[in-house]
Amino acid sequence: PYPDMGKGDPDMYKAFCWRFWHLTHSDGSVGVVLPRAAFIGPGTEKFRITLLESGLIRDATFLTNNGGWVFDHVHQQYTIALLSFKRGGEAGDRVVSLRGPYADAGSYERGIAREAATFSPEEAKEWAGSATFPLLPADPAAVEVFERMSEHPRLDLDEPGEWRARPYRELDAANDKVKADGTQLMHFTEDSPEGYWPVYRGASFNLWTQDTGEYYAWADPAVMTEHLQNKRERSYQYAGSRSAFAEMDEAWVKDPETLACYRPRIAFRDVTNRTNSRTVITCLIPPERFLVHQAPYILWPRGHDVNQAYLLGILSSIPLDWYSRRFVETHVTYGIFESLAIPRPATTDRIYMRVIKLAGRLAAVDDRFAGWAESVGVDYGALPEEQKQRMIYELDAVVAHLYGLTREHVEVIFE
């Protein structure tokens, strides 16, 4: 009776969501307090779709528990949902009313006195590709910004002739420490054993900072690359269409020289928070690094280094970060990441080309990126701090133009 209870952790709120639905009369109503996870997780996607298709969502109000103003013993960064829905109702009456998040009692009282933002069930089902409910600031202009940005294609667009990107985790921190035969894959020492490569976690990089010096472990490249190659070939052979490498050419899969660790690649932090100063933390990391699951990287079934530079520029921008915060709670899940709205202008567009030049130059900080920089068409080497900051500001500006944002929209985003 509890569909998708097994997706993710089998939290009790998932069962209770369905229990509320099944116990309610065909014309009955429910008002309930839920964790925001009920509106974003894969384990409650079917419940959300059921609400949208067979019920009336009268109100979904979100509260951020700053200072414990809602609940004393709930984490202060967590978001809480107040949901009111009716089972049944006429299809023509179905709208989704959203409010919040409100961070204190005063903003809550002012917010509920205003009209809620409303959306059709059809729009809501497309949010993040899984009916993931966004958090929209109280400013009505924020709804316009969200809708303007949502018009752009999803990151995981799969159309012939277009670049194609997918998130992939290279190593699992628990399952890839030791091989089945007992061979140690990861070594947890303070200093690097001679010739070993660092194993990155999320904290190992930051925006435009390729190496923070914080590592998860160290690994012998000869041993680890053999493990990764075997893992890749098994996935390709046995997982079929579910394999992350299903779209790749077989010769590429079987060639160990194509392993991602030999080249610069985009990684992003899985663990984050929408209330942090930045939510999407991504970077072009150097070669000769391995990555655990807290730092997935981007696999490219189709595309070139210029596409990589372009996507890096979009993902590193403040407009994209604002959009991601509508959906992220504590993790940049694959579902959220793949659903991020990414502009796809013509490759001759001068602003598109400017993103590539800016992001490419910001990423290519030393000679480890020399080949990548040459492919993108930029110089490499350290930048003076003032010049670097000006380029970051300009990147935010040109990305805002690609999204079609106005000055008012940009003010909403920065506020």
Phi, psi and omega in degrees: 000357183238080183304139177064021176302331183274357177280118186073198179288139182281065182292149184296329183299331179297316179294319181295324177305312180291326180296318177302315183296312185289332182274352185272138177299157183299343176236021185269167183235157181225138168235127188208149174266129181225156169292150180299337180306333179296340184255002181228340188278152177294334181288348178238015179298315180296325177296317179296318178297320178298316177301317184290325185268333187233009180218181176241117176273099184288323182198135170230105183248131184248139182233134172263128191279044180303128178067011181069030185289340178264305180227134183296321192250028174248141182308137188289345178266355183285152179252136184243141182249137171251111186247133172234122179219158177240137176277137181086211182095165181280140181303323182292342181269356188282116170222159177250119180258123182241141174220152173087180021274145177251131187261358178199169185296323181296313180294328176296312181298318179292322183294318183284349176279346179260165177295140177283156171286133183239146181220157177280154176302327179296317176298315184298323181294338181271350182301120181055019178073005185210030181055040177278120186283126179279159172258119185246127177305159185295333181299121179304332179295336179296325178297320178295320177298313181301314181293322179298316181288327181292345179291341184277157184296156174292155179301323185273023176311134181233087179231138179305137179087351179254150175295153185224126182232142179221141175282147180209140176259130186281312184227146174262127185300331181269316189270347183247026177279323184223138177287165181301329181274006177095355179294130180286126179264321181244138182241123187258078178238155182292319181253153183287128168298150186303128177082359181276155177256147177290147172258114183281147163241186183301321183285358182282349180215166178214179178302121180058020175233105190283343184203111179270352182086359177262113184243157176279318183193189175233155181216143173288117185300325180296317181287316185288320180295324175297318178297315181294322179294316178298320179297318180294315181294321177296317179299314181297321185282319190253338185272348177061225183293343179282347180289139175297341183259010184299330181273357183270154177292141183300320179297323177296314181300321185274358179263109182300337181292345180270003178303139187297334185291349180273354186224159172300144181208157179275127172240159175218156180280131175283313182275126181200194177201141182290346180264000174291168179298326170224147185256312177270110179252111184227160183195152169273108185269156183289165171292173179062042174226142172253161186227129171273176192294341176289353180226074177296157176238171184260124177264142187241090173300328175217138176139169183230179182299328179294324176293323178297316179296319180297311181296321177301318179297317179295312183295335182270001186269157178291320177303316178296322180297319177301315181296318181297328182290345175293336187241328186286140170248292179232352181219143167272088181290162177300321180300316178292315182300313183292338183267357181302138181281121183236120178301144178232071180286172174297146182292349176268355181297129185292330179287322174303313181293328179291323176301316181298315181295315182293308182295320179299316181290321179296327184279328187274080191272344180201186188289350173295339181254013187300311180296319178296317180298318179298320179295324181280335180092035180230164173282169175228162181129167181295145178252143170303142187303319181295317178295319179300315182294322178297321180293323177295318178298316181295323179300315177302320182293313183290327176294320177301319177297320180297326178282353181076030184274146176268174176301318180298318179299317182295323177297320177300314182298313183289327175295000000 
